[in-house]
Amino acid sequence: MDVPVAANVLGTIGAVCWSVQLIPQIIINYRRHNAVGLQPTMMMLWAWAGVPLGVYNIVENFNIALRIQPQILTFLSLLTWIQCYYYERSWSILRATTLVVPIAALMGGIEAALIISLRIAHSKHTQWPITLMAVLSAVLLAAGVLRHYWDIYLHRTVRGISFIFVGIDAAGDLFSLVSVLFQPKLDVLGLVIYGTELVLWIGVFACGVYLNLVPWARKKLEGKSSSISASLPVQQESAEPITMHDLPSSTSVFRTPSGEIAIKRAQTASS
């Protein structure tokens, strides 16, 4: 479908989602002063995924929103990645900056060189390099999310990751996916890039519901049932238990006045 207005609007919405996707995660890390459970490998894979994705979107002349989108992804991913080291390894701000700035510059240089090279190849109708960029970005994005699947498998819970971030990122993938459908020509590789990550995020949501939400809801319901049972009056004459014999036993009964007299008489007769 060739609907430029729809492509630009949907692409812009997707870019906005990707612009703010990691901000909730960054804020959570800042507030709790740790990044426990968040996978730094995932963030670095995403940062590198922004390089071939940016090359592909620019060389293929996607709308402006989809061209800017990968740059934002790389920046926020690097920021979240360095948070893991700052909080979990107690790195100083100077040390973190000294590490992350050269990496960002390297990524920018590689992307610029690839854009120039692939435009030349594209003008000569050589298609495999641009296809490689699409495949590489899809693999890196998927690998980043799959790294979190491994953590879910090990700990049997979805930990450290903000579900607000997951939801916004999935929405960004969805809008970007639909935006590609409205491009002048249908780009199958573009659909694969955004569709793969969307499916993986849906899987993380499902794991969160099954491993986090269901046990939490069950615990709440059990706690509510227990509180109701505890508030019900117990029909008894006395709540003090006694054992029916001198031997150790887990059997106990509630003592009544007549029962107490009978026991005393039996003890007197036996003595």
PyMOL commands that set and color helices and strands:
alter all, ss='L'
color gray80, all
select helices_A, chain A and resi 4-20+23-32+40-59+64-88+93-123+128-155+163-181+188-231+257-270
alter helices_A, ss='H'
color red, helices_A
select strands_A, chain A and resi 241-242+253-254
alter strands_A, ss='S'
color yellow, strands_A
deselect
rebuild
show_as cartoon
